[in-house]
């Protein structure tokens, strides 16, 4: 963990340590280009054979966590995490200035391993998924303190992570929950929408999410 310093670059040897599993480099002065380079070096040094199409591990693949919180990012760096498809378990992008989310900028195809995605304290107002990427293993999605208004209907939020267990939407701009808003999230157990300007939801707003235990 070297977050919260005044570092402007990371030595290559550190990223190639054979037992390295967690990278926490946020709250520094590392440029976007150097962030991309660091993750590229990390992914090259820790690659394993993985059959993404059939979700099979041909050799032991490790569970990696990357924390880029407070890294002054305006967007999710395209192609940066692609080689970690099937390897990345936790991705933390909290406290940046990201405005739009395209699921395919994280992984170009669907992923069966990512379990936690942290996107709190950004300026996200739109989520799109033109390539129908699915994070089937994603269990926790944190979108607290953003600018989301529409999370139902045409929103791609539910389709990206159909097996979510926990969804955090506190402090957004959500005003209305339409009928069957979360109907595709059958496994959803916890949803938090504290401190929104919510004015209307109906009897059927949560229809289709029978596993809910906490609202």
C-alpha positions in Angstrom: 0.0 0.0 0.0 1.6 3.3 -1.1 -1.5 5.4 -1.4 -1.6 8.9 0.1 1.9 10.0 -0.7 3.5 12.3 -3.3 4.6 9.6 -5.7 4.8 10.5 -9.4 5.8 7.0 -10.7 6.2 3.5 -9.6 9.4 1.4 -10.2 8.8 -1.5 -12.5 10.4 -4.1 -10.1 7.7 -3.4 -7.5 4.9 -4.2 -9.9 6.6 -7.5 -10.9 7.0 -8.9 -7.4 5.8 -12.5 -7.8 3.4 -12.5 -4.7 1.9 -9.1 -5.4 -1.9 -9.3 -5.2 -3.0 -5.8 -4.2 -2.1 -2.5 -5.9 -3.2 0.6 -3.9 -1.7 3.7 -5.6 -4.4 6.4 -5.3 -3.9 9.8 -3.5 -0.6 10.4 -5.3 0.5 12.5 -8.3 0.7 9.7 -10.8 -0.3 10.8 -14.3 -2.9 8.8 -16.3 -0.2 7.5 -18.7 1.9 6.2 -15.9 -1.1 4.6 -14.3 -1.8 2.8 -17.5 1.8 1.7 -17.8 1.9 0.5 -14.2 -1.2 -1.7 -14.7 0.2 -3.0 -18.0 3.4 -4.0 -16.3 1.5 -5.6 -13.5 -0.8 -7.6 -15.8 2.1 -8.8 -18.0 4.0 -10.0 -15.0 1.1 -11.8 -13.4 -0.7 -13.3 -16.4 -1.9 -16.9 -16.3 -3.6 -19.0 -18.9 -7.4 -18.4 -18.8 -10.1 -19.6 -21.1 -12.4 -16.5 -21.0 -14.9 -18.0 -23.4 -15.6 -21.0 -21.2 -14.6 -19.4 -17.9 -12.0 -22.0 -17.1 -8.7 -21.7 -15.4 -6.0 -23.6 -17.2 -3.6 -22.7 -14.5 -4.1 -21.1 -11.1 -5.3 -17.5 -11.6 -5.0 -15.2 -8.6 -7.5 -12.7 -7.1 -6.2 -9.2 -7.7 -7.3 -5.9 -6.2 -6.6 -2.5 -7.7 -7.2 0.7 -5.9 -7.1 3.9 -8.0 -9.2 6.1 -5.7 -8.4 9.8 -5.8 -6.3 9.5 -9.0 -7.8 12.5 -10.8 -9.4 10.3 -13.4 -11.9 11.9 -15.8 -12.8 8.5 -17.3 -12.2 4.8 -16.9 -8.9 4.3 -18.9 -9.8 2.3 -22.0 -8.1 -1.0 -22.5 -6.2 -0.6 -19.2 -7.9 -3.6 -17.4 -8.5 -5.8 -20.4 -5.6 -8.2 -19.7 -6.9 -8.7 -16.2 -10.2 -10.1 -17.4 -10.7 -13.2 -15.3 -8.1 -12.1 -12.8 -9.4 -8.9 -11.1 -11.6 -9.4 -8.0 -11.9 -5.8 -6.7 -11.6 -2.5 -8.6 -11.8 0.8 -6.6 -12.2 4.0 -8.6 -13.8 6.1 -5.8 -13.1 9.8 -5.4 -12.4 10.6 -9.1 -14.1 12.8 -11.6 -15.6 10.1 -13.9 -18.8 11.2 -15.6 -19.9 8.4 -17.9 -19.5 4.6 -17.5 -19.2 2.3 -20.5 -18.9 -1.2 -19.2 -16.7 -2.3 -22.1 -14.0 0.2 -21.0 -13.4 -2.0 -18.0 -13.4 -5.3 -19.9 -14.1 -5.7 -23.6 -16.1 -8.9 -23.0 -18.1 -10.3 -20.1 -16.2 -11.3 -16.9 -16.9 -14.1 -14.5 -14.6 -13.0 -11.7 -14.9 -9.3 -10.7 -16.8 -9.2 -7.4 -16.6 -5.7 -6.2 -16.7 -2.4 -8.1 -16.4 0.9 -6.2 -17.4 4.1 -8.1 -18.5 6.3 -5.2 -17.8 10.1 -5.1 -17.5 10.7 -8.8 -19.8 12.7 -11.2 -21.4 9.8 -12.9 -24.6 10.7 -14.7 -24.9 7.9 -17.3 -24.2 4.2 -17.6 -24.1 2.6 -21.0 -23.4 -0.9 -22.2 -23.4 -1.0 -26.0 -21.5 -4.3 -26.2 -23.8 -6.0 -23.6 -20.9 -6.8 -21.3 -21.9 -8.7 -18.2 -20.1 -8.9 -14.9 -21.7 -12.2 -13.8 -19.7 -12.5 -10.6 -20.2 -8.9 -9.4 -21.8 -8.9 -6.0 -21.2 -5.3 -4.7 -21.6 -2.1 -6.8 -21.1 1.2 -5.0 -22.4 4.3 -6.9 -22.8 6.5 -3.8 -22.5 10.3 -4.3 -22.9 10.6 -8.0 -25.4 12.3 -10.3 -27.5 9.4 -11.4 -31.2 10.1 -12.1 -32.5 7.2 -14.1 -31.8 3.8 -12.7 -34.9 2.1 -14.1 -36.3 1.4 -17.6 -33.7 2.2 -20.2 -30.9 2.3 -17.7 -28.2 -0.3 -18.3 -27.4 -0.6 -14.6 -29.2 -3.8 -13.9 -28.1 -5.6 -17.1 -24.4 -5.1 -16.4 -24.5 -7.0 -13.1 -27.5 -9.4 -13.1 -26.3 -11.2 -9.9 -25.7 -8.3 -7.6 -26.2 -8.8 -3.9 -25.6 -5.2 -2.7 -26.3 -1.9 -4.6 -25.5 1.4 -3.0 -27.0 4.5 -4.6 -26.9 7.0 -1.8 -26.7 10.7 -2.5 -27.6 10.7 -6.2 -30.4 12.6 -8.0 -33.0 9.7 -8.0 -36.5 11.1 -7.9 -38.7 8.2 -9.2 -38.6 4.5 -9.0 -40.7 3.0 -11.8 -42.6 -0.2 -11.7 -40.4 -3.3 -11.7 -37.4 -1.1 -11.4 -35.1 -3.9 -10.2 -36.9 -6.9 -11.8 -33.8 -8.4 -13.4 -31.9 -8.3 -10.1 -33.3 -11.5 -8.6 -30.5 -12.0 -6.1 -30.4 -8.4 -4.8 -30.4 -8.4 -1.0 -29.4 -4.9 0.0 -30.2 -1.6 -1.8 -29.4 1.7 -0.2 -30.8 5.0 -1.6 -30.4 7.4 1.3 -30.3 11.1 0.7 -31.9 11.2 -2.7 -34.7 13.6 -3.8 -37.0 10.5 -4.1 -40.6 11.6 -4.3 -42.4 8.6 -5.8 -42.3 4.9 -5.8 -45.1 2.4 -6.0 -46.1 -1.0 -4.8 -44.4 -2.7 -7.7 -41.2 -0.7 -7.8 -39.3 -3.6 -6.1 -41.3 -6.4 -7.8 -39.0 -9.0 -9.2 -36.4 -8.8 -6.4 -37.6 -11.5 -4.0 -34.3 -11.8 -2.1 -34.3 -8.2 -0.7 -33.7 -8.1 3.0 -32.7 -4.4 3.5 -34.0 -1.3 1.8 
